[in-house]
Amino acid sequence: MLDCNDIINEFPALQLPQIATEDSTPPVSKQSPLVALIDYNLTSFETLLARSGLDVVSLQNQLIELEINGIITVQPQGYTKLKG
């Protein structure tokens, strides 16, 4: 099966970093203290900004990572932690 590292290897001139596989990367929920700041009910971006003390760009990047990894869900009014 092909993965993103196969594509990276095809274009060495781009000097892209290798991507860690799922087996070697610990779950994001264990790494990010941001998860503890998000409620199971709706939590607004402004609330997370105040709670975390992060700048807007850093907060957005971390929230995107959490969403991609299925830890939170995004709604028009804010973010919700997924159960499980």
Backbone atoms as SQL, in Angstrom:
CREATE TABLE atoms (id INTEGER PRIMARY KEY, chain TEXT, resi INTEGER, resn TEXT, atom TEXT, x REAL, y REAL, z REAL);
INSERT INTO atoms VALUES
  (1, 'A', 1, 'MET', 'N', 0.839, -1.167, 0.000),
  (2, 'A', 1, 'MET', 'CA', 0.000, 0.000, 0.000),
  (3, 'A', 1, 'MET', 'C', 0.898, 1.250, 0.000),
  (4, 'A', 2, 'LEU', 'N', 0.521, 2.234, -0.773),
  (5, 'A', 2, 'LEU', 'CA', 1.260, 3.488, -0.848),
  (6, 'A', 2, 'LEU', 'C', 0.856, 4.415, 0.293),
  (7, 'A', 3, 'ASP', 'N', 1.813, 5.215, 0.722),
  (8, 'A', 3, 'ASP', 'CA', 1.496, 6.256, 1.690),
  (9, 'A', 3, 'ASP', 'C', 2.231, 7.534, 1.308),
  (10, 'A', 4, 'CYS', 'N', 2.111, 8.560, 2.107),
  (11, 'A', 4, 'CYS', 'CA', 2.693, 9.854, 1.760),
  (12, 'A', 4, 'CYS', 'C', 4.213, 9.799, 1.681),
  (13, 'A', 5, 'ASN', 'N', 4.853, 8.915, 2.445),
  (14, 'A', 5, 'ASN', 'CA', 6.310, 8.791, 2.375),
  (15, 'A', 5, 'ASN', 'C', 6.763, 8.290, 1.013),
  (16, 'A', 6, 'ASP', 'N', 5.966, 7.451, 0.350),
  (17, 'A', 6, 'ASP', 'CA', 6.304, 6.996, -0.993),
  (18, 'A', 6, 'ASP', 'C', 6.357, 8.173, -1.965),
  (19, 'A', 7, 'ILE', 'N', 5.422, 9.086, -1.821),
  (20, 'A', 7, 'ILE', 'CA', 5.385, 10.265, -2.683),
  (21, 'A', 7, 'ILE', 'C', 6.571, 11.178, -2.375),
  (22, 'A', 8, 'ILE', 'N', 6.871, 11.365, -1.103),
  (23, 'A', 8, 'ILE', 'CA', 8.006, 12.191, -0.699),
  (24, 'A', 8, 'ILE', 'C', 9.302, 11.626, -1.274),
  (25, 'A', 9, 'ASN', 'N', 9.434, 10.316, -1.259),
  (26, 'A', 9, 'ASN', 'CA', 10.640, 9.669, -1.795),
  (27, 'A', 9, 'ASN', 'C', 10.776, 9.847, -3.296),
  (28, 'A', 10, 'GLU', 'N', 9.688, 10.030, -4.000),
  (29, 'A', 10, 'GLU', 'CA', 9.714, 10.229, -5.446),
  (30, 'A', 10, 'GLU', 'C', 10.228, 11.611, -5.832),
  (31, 'A', 11, 'PHE', 'N', 10.180, 12.566, -4.922),
  (32, 'A', 11, 'PHE', 'CA', 10.580, 13.945, -5.209),
  (33, 'A', 11, 'PHE', 'C', 11.634, 14.423, -4.208),
  (34, 'A', 12, 'PRO', 'N', 12.830, 13.830, -4.221),
  (35, 'A', 12, 'PRO', 'CA', 13.853, 14.202, -3.236),
  (36, 'A', 12, 'PRO', 'C', 14.320, 15.654, -3.352),
  (37, 'A', 13, 'ALA', 'N', 14.192, 16.252, -4.530),
  (38, 'A', 13, 'ALA', 'CA', 14.627, 17.637, -4.708),
  (39, 'A', 13, 'ALA', 'C', 13.810, 18.612, -3.870),
  (40, 'A', 14, 'LEU', 'N', 12.601, 18.230, -3.488),
  (41, 'A', 14, 'LEU', 'CA', 11.762, 19.097, -2.668),
  (42, 'A', 14, 'LEU', 'C', 12.211, 19.142, -1.211),
  (43, 'A', 15, 'GLN', 'N', 13.016, 18.167, -0.802),
  (44, 'A', 15, 'GLN', 'CA', 13.543, 18.070, 0.559),
  (45, 'A', 15, 'GLN', 'C', 12.443, 18.124, 1.617),
  (46, 'A', 16, 'LEU', 'N', 11.413, 17.341, 1.412),
  (47, 'A', 16, 'LEU', 'CA', 10.307, 17.251, 2.360),
  (48, 'A', 16, 'LEU', 'C', 10.660, 16.272, 3.472),
  (49, 'A', 17, 'PRO', 'N', 10.235, 16.539, 4.704),
  (50, 'A', 17, 'PRO', 'CA', 10.523, 15.605, 5.799),
  (51, 'A', 17, 'PRO', 'C', 9.669, 14.347, 5.680),
  (52, 'A', 18, 'GLN', 'N', 10.212, 13.248, 6.170),
  (53, 'A', 18, 'GLN', 'CA', 9.448, 12.007, 6.220),
  (54, 'A', 18, 'GLN', 'C', 8.332, 12.162, 7.243),
  (55, 'A', 19, 'ILE', 'N', 7.208, 11.548, 6.965),
  (56, 'A', 19, 'ILE', 'CA', 6.057, 11.592, 7.860),
  (57, 'A', 19, 'ILE', 'C', 6.072, 10.338, 8.730),
  (58, 'A', 20, 'ALA', 'N', 5.905, 10.527, 10.020),
  (59, 'A', 20, 'ALA', 'CA', 5.866, 9.386, 10.938),
  (60, 'A', 20, 'ALA', 'C', 4.607, 8.571, 10.691),
  (61, 'A', 21, 'THR', 'N', 4.727, 7.269, 10.813),
  (62, 'A', 21, 'THR', 'CA', 3.564, 6.411, 10.637),
  (63, 'A', 21, 'THR', 'C', 2.722, 6.437, 11.902),
  (64, 'A', 22, 'GLU', 'N', 1.489, 5.983, 11.802),
  (65, 'A', 22, 'GLU', 'CA', 0.574, 5.998, 12.955),
  (66, 'A', 22, 'GLU', 'C', 1.114, 5.190, 14.119),
  (67, 'A', 23, 'ASP', 'N', 1.838, 4.093, 13.830),
  (68, 'A', 23, 'ASP', 'CA', 2.329, 3.245, 14.896),
  (69, 'A', 23, 'ASP', 'C', 3.384, 3.932, 15.753),
  (70, 'A', 24, 'SER', 'N', 4.174, 4.845, 15.158),
  (71, 'A', 24, 'SER', 'CA', 5.253, 5.472, 15.901),
  (72, 'A', 24, 'SER', 'C', 4.866, 6.807, 16.529),
  (73, 'A', 25, 'THR', 'N', 3.711, 7.330, 16.210),
  (74, 'A', 25, 'THR', 'CA', 3.283, 8.621, 16.726),
  (75, 'A', 25, 'THR', 'C', 2.276, 8.435, 17.852),
  (76, 'A', 26, 'PRO', 'N', 2.581, 8.964, 19.053),
  (77, 'A', 26, 'PRO', 'CA', 1.609, 8.852, 20.135),
  (78, 'A', 26, 'PRO', 'C', 0.347, 9.632, 19.793),
  (79, 'A', 27, 'PRO', 'N', -0.774, 9.243, 20.351),
  (80, 'A', 27, 'PRO', 'CA', -2.024, 9.950, 20.068),
  (81, 'A', 27, 'PRO', 'C', -1.927, 11.427, 20.444),
  (82, 'A', 28, 'VAL', 'N', -2.542, 12.265, 19.630),
  (83, 'A', 28, 'VAL', 'CA', -2.505, 13.705, 19.858),
  (84, 'A', 28, 'VAL', 'C', -3.146, 14.052, 21.187),
  (85, 'A', 29, 'SER', 'N', -4.166, 13.312, 21.591),
  (86, 'A', 29, 'SER', 'CA', -4.868, 13.624, 22.836),
  (87, 'A', 29, 'SER', 'C', -3.934, 13.559, 24.037),
  (88, 'A', 30, 'LYS', 'N', -2.915, 12.720, 23.983),
  (89, 'A', 30, 'LYS', 'CA', -1.956, 12.607, 25.076),
  (90, 'A', 30, 'LYS', 'C', -0.948, 13.754, 25.031),
  (91, 'A', 31, 'GLN', 'N', -0.759, 14.360, 23.867),
  (92, 'A', 31, 'GLN', 'CA', 0.260, 15.383, 23.695),
  (93, 'A', 31, 'GLN', 'C', -0.260, 16.791, 23.920),
  (94, 'A', 32, 'SER', 'N', -1.487, 17.047, 23.587),
  (95, 'A', 32, 'SER', 'CA', -1.983, 18.416, 23.573),
  (96, 'A', 32, 'SER', 'C', -2.753, 18.774, 24.845),
  (97, 'A', 33, 'PRO', 'N', -2.244, 19.745, 25.602),
  (98, 'A', 33, 'PRO', 'CA', -2.992, 20.210, 26.774),
  (99, 'A', 33, 'PRO', 'C', -4.265, 20.955, 26.374),
  (100, 'A', 34, 'LEU', 'N', -4.372, 21.313, 25.105),
  (101, 'A', 34, 'LEU', 'CA', -5.544, 22.023, 24.615),
  (102, 'A', 34, 'LEU', 'C', -6.813, 21.182, 24.753),
  (103, 'A', 35, 'VAL', 'N', -6.682, 19.871, 24.678),
  (104, 'A', 35, 'VAL', 'CA', -7.843, 18.979, 24.776),
  (105, 'A', 35, 'VAL', 'C', -8.575, 19.186, 26.100),
  (106, 'A', 36, 'ALA', 'N', -7.844, 19.416, 27.166),
  (107, 'A', 36, 'ALA', 'CA', -8.464, 19.611, 28.479),
  (108, 'A', 36, 'ALA', 'C', -9.252, 20.919, 28.548),
  (109, 'A', 37, 'LEU', 'N', -8.981, 21.845, 27.645),
  (110, 'A', 37, 'LEU', 'CA', -9.665, 23.141, 27.656),
  (111, 'A', 37, 'LEU', 'C', -10.953, 23.143, 26.839),
  (112, 'A', 38, 'ILE', 'N', -11.183, 22.068, 26.103),
  (113, 'A', 38, 'ILE', 'CA', -12.378, 21.970, 25.262),
  (114, 'A', 38, 'ILE', 'C', -13.412, 21.117, 25.977),
  (115, 'A', 39, 'ASP', 'N', -14.630, 21.616, 26.057),
  (116, 'A', 39, 'ASP', 'CA', -15.699, 20.922, 26.756),
  (117, 'A', 39, 'ASP', 'C', -16.406, 19.927, 25.839),
  (118, 'A', 40, 'TYR', 'N', -17.198, 19.035, 26.446),
  (119, 'A', 40, 'TYR', 'CA', -18.047, 18.133, 25.667),
  (120, 'A', 40, 'TYR', 'C', -19.231, 18.905, 25.098),
  (121, 'A', 41, 'ASN', 'N', -19.535, 20.051, 25.704),
  (122, 'A', 41, 'ASN', 'CA', -20.508, 20.987, 25.151),
  (123, 'A', 41, 'ASN', 'C', -19.729, 21.986, 24.307),
  (124, 'A', 42, 'LEU', 'N', -20.391, 22.829, 23.629),
  (125, 'A', 42, 'LEU', 'CA', -19.759, 23.784, 22.730),
  (126, 'A', 42, 'LEU', 'C', -18.814, 24.732, 23.463),
  (127, 'A', 43, 'THR', 'N', -17.601, 24.889, 22.927),
  (128, 'A', 43, 'THR', 'CA', -16.615, 25.827, 23.453),
  (129, 'A', 43, 'THR', 'C', -16.221, 26.761, 22.313),
  (130, 'A', 44, 'SER', 'N', -16.404, 28.058, 22.504),
  (131, 'A', 44, 'SER', 'CA', -16.122, 29.015, 21.431),
  (132, 'A', 44, 'SER', 'C', -14.615, 29.213, 21.251),
  (133, 'A', 45, 'PHE', 'N', -14.264, 29.703, 20.072),
  (134, 'A', 45, 'PHE', 'CA', -12.862, 30.001, 19.780),
  (135, 'A', 45, 'PHE', 'C', -12.334, 31.053, 20.748),
  (136, 'A', 46, 'GLU', 'N', -13.137, 32.060, 21.035),
  (137, 'A', 46, 'GLU', 'CA', -12.723, 33.129, 21.938),
  (138, 'A', 46, 'GLU', 'C', -12.441, 32.593, 23.344),
  (139, 'A', 47, 'THR', 'N', -13.273, 31.657, 23.787),
  (140, 'A', 47, 'THR', 'CA', -13.058, 31.038, 25.101),
  (141, 'A', 47, 'THR', 'C', -11.747, 30.266, 25.113),
  (142, 'A', 48, 'LEU', 'N', -11.492, 29.499, 24.048),
  (143, 'A', 48, 'LEU', 'CA', -10.245, 28.737, 23.965),
  (144, 'A', 48, 'LEU', 'C', -9.037, 29.659, 23.889),
  (145, 'A', 49, 'LEU', 'N', -9.185, 30.766, 23.193),
  (146, 'A', 49, 'LEU', 'CA', -8.105, 31.743, 23.084),
  (147, 'A', 49, 'LEU', 'C', -7.757, 32.285, 24.474),
  (148, 'A', 50, 'ALA', 'N', -8.770, 32.611, 25.257),
  (149, 'A', 50, 'ALA', 'CA', -8.552, 33.129, 26.610),
  (150, 'A', 50, 'ALA', 'C', -7.999, 32.060, 27.548),
  (151, 'A', 51, 'ARG', 'N', -8.528, 30.855, 27.477),
  (152, 'A', 51, 'ARG', 'CA', -8.098, 29.765, 28.362),
  (153, 'A', 51, 'ARG', 'C', -6.671, 29.321, 28.076),
  (154, 'A', 52, 'SER', 'N', -6.322, 29.268, 26.798),
  (155, 'A', 52, 'SER', 'CA', -5.033, 28.687, 26.414),
  (156, 'A', 52, 'SER', 'C', -3.871, 29.669, 26.517),
  (157, 'A', 53, 'GLY', 'N', -4.139, 30.948, 26.287),
  (158, 'A', 53, 'GLY', 'CA', -3.063, 31.923, 26.265),
  (159, 'A', 53, 'GLY', 'C', -2.244, 31.872, 24.983),
  (160, 'A', 54, 'LEU', 'N', -2.696, 31.090, 24.013),
  (161, 'A', 54, 'LEU', 'CA', -1.992, 30.967, 22.735),
  (162, 'A', 54, 'LEU', 'C', -2.360, 32.129, 21.817),
  (163, 'A', 55, 'ASP', 'N', -1.512, 32.355, 20.808),
  (164, 'A', 55, 'ASP', 'CA', -1.879, 33.334, 19.787),
  (165, 'A', 55, 'ASP', 'C', -2.852, 32.667, 18.814),
  (166, 'A', 56, 'VAL', 'N', -3.514, 33.462, 17.996),
  (167, 'A', 56, 'VAL', 'CA', -4.580, 32.984, 17.119),
  (168, 'A', 56, 'VAL', 'C', -4.084, 31.887, 16.173),
  (169, 'A', 57, 'VAL', 'N', -2.943, 32.099, 15.538),
  (170, 'A', 57, 'VAL', 'CA', -2.433, 31.141, 14.552),
  (171, 'A', 57, 'VAL', 'C', -2.077, 29.808, 15.207),
  (172, 'A', 58, 'SER', 'N', -1.398, 29.848, 16.350),
  (173, 'A', 58, 'SER', 'CA', -1.036, 28.609, 17.050),
  (174, 'A', 58, 'SER', 'C', -2.275, 27.830, 17.482),
  (175, 'A', 59, 'LEU', 'N', -3.266, 28.555, 17.999),
  (176, 'A', 59, 'LEU', 'CA', -4.502, 27.913, 18.427),
  (177, 'A', 59, 'LEU', 'C', -5.211, 27.272, 17.237),
  (178, 'A', 60, 'GLN', 'N', -5.311, 27.995, 16.139),
  (179, 'A', 60, 'GLN', 'CA', -5.962, 27.439, 14.946),
  (180, 'A', 60, 'GLN', 'C', -5.252, 26.185, 14.464),
  (181, 'A', 61, 'ASN', 'N', -3.924, 26.202, 14.440),
  (182, 'A', 61, 'ASN', 'CA', -3.164, 25.039, 13.991),
  (183, 'A', 61, 'ASN', 'C', -3.404, 23.825, 14.877),
  (184, 'A', 62, 'GLN', 'N', -3.416, 24.036, 16.183),
  (185, 'A', 62, 'GLN', 'CA', -3.648, 22.921, 17.103),
  (186, 'A', 62, 'GLN', 'C', -5.072, 22.393, 16.983),
  (187, 'A', 63, 'LEU', 'N', -6.029, 23.286, 16.805),
  (188, 'A', 63, 'LEU', 'CA', -7.422, 22.854, 16.653),
  (189, 'A', 63, 'LEU', 'C', -7.612, 22.046, 15.377),
  (190, 'A', 64, 'ILE', 'N', -6.954, 22.455, 14.309),
  (191, 'A', 64, 'ILE', 'CA', -7.039, 21.701, 13.049),
  (192, 'A', 64, 'ILE', 'C', -6.463, 20.307, 13.236),
  (193, 'A', 65, 'GLU', 'N', -5.333, 20.203, 13.922),
  (194, 'A', 65, 'GLU', 'CA', -4.719, 18.902, 14.170),
  (195, 'A', 65, 'GLU', 'C', -5.646, 18.001, 14.994),
  (196, 'A', 66, 'LEU', 'N', -6.271, 18.565, 16.011),
  (197, 'A', 66, 'LEU', 'CA', -7.200, 17.793, 16.837),
  (198, 'A', 66, 'LEU', 'C', -8.413, 17.348, 16.029),
  (199, 'A', 67, 'GLU', 'N', -8.888, 18.207, 15.137),
  (200, 'A', 67, 'GLU', 'CA', -10.032, 17.841, 14.303),
  (201, 'A', 67, 'GLU', 'C', -9.662, 16.729, 13.326),
  (202, 'A', 68, 'ILE', 'N', -8.514, 16.847, 12.685),
  (203, 'A', 68, 'ILE', 'CA', -8.053, 15.833, 11.731),
  (204, 'A', 68, 'ILE', 'C', -7.915, 14.479, 12.411),
  (205, 'A', 69, 'ASN', 'N', -7.461, 14.487, 13.647),
  (206, 'A', 69, 'ASN', 'CA', -7.259, 13.236, 14.383),
  (207, 'A', 69, 'ASN', 'C', -8.517, 12.727, 15.072),
  (208, 'A', 70, 'GLY', 'N', -9.646, 13.383, 14.839),
  (209, 'A', 70, 'GLY', 'CA', -10.917, 12.895, 15.365),
  (210, 'A', 70, 'GLY', 'C', -11.117, 13.081, 16.851),
  (211, 'A', 71, 'ILE', 'N', -10.408, 14.036, 17.441),
  (212, 'A', 71, 'ILE', 'CA', -10.525, 14.264, 18.877),
  (213, 'A', 71, 'ILE', 'C', -11.589, 15.304, 19.185),
  (214, 'A', 72, 'ILE', 'N', -11.759, 16.263, 18.272),
  (215, 'A', 72, 'ILE', 'CA', -12.792, 17.282, 18.429),
  (216, 'A', 72, 'ILE', 'C', -13.588, 17.386, 17.132),
  (217, 'A', 73, 'THR', 'N', -14.721, 18.045, 17.233),
  (218, 'A', 73, 'THR', 'CA', -15.517, 18.359, 16.046),
  (219, 'A', 73, 'THR', 'C', -15.736, 19.865, 16.011),
  (220, 'A', 74, 'VAL', 'N', -15.833, 20.382, 14.800),
  (221, 'A', 74, 'VAL', 'CA', -15.999, 21.824, 14.620),
  (222, 'A', 74, 'VAL', 'C', -17.424, 22.114, 14.216),
  (223, 'A', 75, 'GLN', 'N', -17.998, 23.116, 14.854),
  (224, 'A', 75, 'GLN', 'CA', -19.335, 23.601, 14.534),
  (225, 'A', 75, 'GLN', 'C', -19.231, 25.093, 14.276),
  (226, 'A', 76, 'PRO', 'N', -20.214, 25.700, 13.650),
  (227, 'A', 76, 'PRO', 'CA', -20.118, 27.128, 13.352),
  (228, 'A', 76, 'PRO', 'C', -19.872, 28.012, 14.590),
  (229, 'A', 77, 'GLN', 'N', -20.373, 27.608, 15.747),
  (230, 'A', 77, 'GLN', 'CA', -20.219, 28.423, 16.954),
  (231, 'A', 77, 'GLN', 'C', -18.991, 28.073, 17.784),
  (232, 'A', 78, 'GLY', 'N', -18.283, 26.974, 17.457),
  (233, 'A', 78, 'GLY', 'CA', -17.130, 26.595, 18.258),
  (234, 'A', 78, 'GLY', 'C', -16.726, 25.143, 18.088),
  (235, 'A', 79, 'TYR', 'N', -16.196, 24.582, 19.160),
  (236, 'A', 79, 'TYR', 'CA', -15.599, 23.245, 19.132),
  (237, 'A', 79, 'TYR', 'C', -16.191, 22.380, 20.229),
  (238, 'A', 80, 'THR', 'N', -16.267, 21.079, 19.963),
  (239, 'A', 80, 'THR', 'CA', -16.788, 20.131, 20.935),
  (240, 'A', 80, 'THR', 'C', -15.844, 18.947, 20.990),
  (241, 'A', 81, 'LYS', 'N', -15.510, 18.514, 22.213),
  (242, 'A', 81, 'LYS', 'CA', -14.688, 17.323, 22.390),
  (243, 'A', 81, 'LYS', 'C', -15.556, 16.097, 22.113),
  (244, 'A', 82, 'LEU', 'N', -14.998, 15.147, 21.368),
  (245, 'A', 82, 'LEU', 'CA', -15.733, 13.922, 21.078),
  (246, 'A', 82, 'LEU', 'C', -15.520, 12.935, 22.208),
  (247, 'A', 83, 'LYS', 'N', -16.542, 12.192, 22.533),
  (248, 'A', 83, 'LYS', 'CA', -16.438, 11.186, 23.596),
  (249, 'A', 83, 'LYS', 'C', -15.690, 9.980, 23.072),
  (250, 'A', 84, 'GLY', 'N', -14.987, 9.341, 23.968),
  (251, 'A', 84, 'GLY', 'CA', -14.307, 8.116, 23.574),
  (252, 'A', 84, 'GLY', 'C', -12.903, 8.234, 23.816);
